[in-house]
Amino acid sequence: MGSPISGLIAELFLQQSEEMHLKHILNSKKITYYVRYVDDILIIYDSAKINTQDIDTYINRIHSNIKLNITHEEQRSINFLDLTITRNQNKLEIDIYRKPI
């Protein structure tokens, strides 16, 4: 669907937006880990330094066409891409996630 170059343009736009708007918040150490694959983002943060609402508000103000849809962990676990990431004390355990069919 659309132009073959549209994916590249979207990636360049997102990289520029991250560099301009997210670099300082990442450098402030409020967000411990940030990774993006295409349009899926995983953020690990210290809830003593920043909360979900602040992250949501900040990212949604970057551009009117960017909308962050937050999925919270449930029972210390979250699915990201094809992985299930589980928090156990001071470590993360990773397993394969398969969508129910």
N, C-alpha and C positions, 0 to 999 in steps of 0.2 A: 504494500500500500504506500502510495506517495513516491517521492523521488528517492533514488538509491543513495543520494548524498544527505538525506535528511537525518539519518542516524549520526553521521559525522558532525553535522552542524549542531545537533542537540548535545552531543558529547563535548564539543568545544564550548558551547554556551554554559553547560554545567561546570566544566573545569574552571572557566573564568569566574563564574559566580562563587564557587568554592574558594578560589584564591582571593577574591575581593571581599567576601562577606564572612567566610567561616574561618579563615586562617587565624585571625586574632583570638577568636573564642577557643580554638584548639590550642593555641599557644598559652592561653590563660590557665590551662590544665583543669578547666571545669568539665570538659569532656575528655574522658580517659582514652576512648578509642572511637574512631570514625572510619568507616569504609563504605564505599559505594560501588555497586556493580550495576551498570546501566542506570536504572531508575530505582533500584532497591538500595536502601541505606540502613546500615546497622550502626547504632550509636550506643556506646557504653559510657555512663557518666556517674559522677559522684553526687548522690542526692543531697549531701551536706553542702555542696557548693552551688548546685543549679537544679531546678526541677523540670519536669516534663513540660509544664505549661510555658515556662520561659523559653525552652528550646523550640517548642511548637510556634509560639508567637514570633520569635526571632526569624526562623526559617521562612515562615509564611509571609513575612514582610519584605523578603529579598526581592521578589518579583510577583506581580499580580497573577501570573499564569502558573506559578509553582505552588502546589498545595501539599503539605506534609500530612500523610495519613498515618497516625501512630498506632502501632500494635504493641501492646505491653506484654511482658513475660507473664506466664501463668504457671504457677507451681514451680517457680525458679527455672522455667524453661521457655524458650522462644524458637520458632521456626524461621530460618533465614535462608532463602534460596532452597537448596535441597539438603539443608542441614538442620538438625535440632541441636541447639546450644543450651546446655544446662549448667547452672551455677551450683557448685558444691564447695562450700567454705571458701578457700582462696584460689580455686582453680575452675576452669571451664572444661566441661566434657562435651565432645562433639560426636554426633551420631548421624546416620543417614536419615533423612525425612522423606517419607513417601505420602503423598496426598491420598486421603481415603477416596476410593472409587465405588 
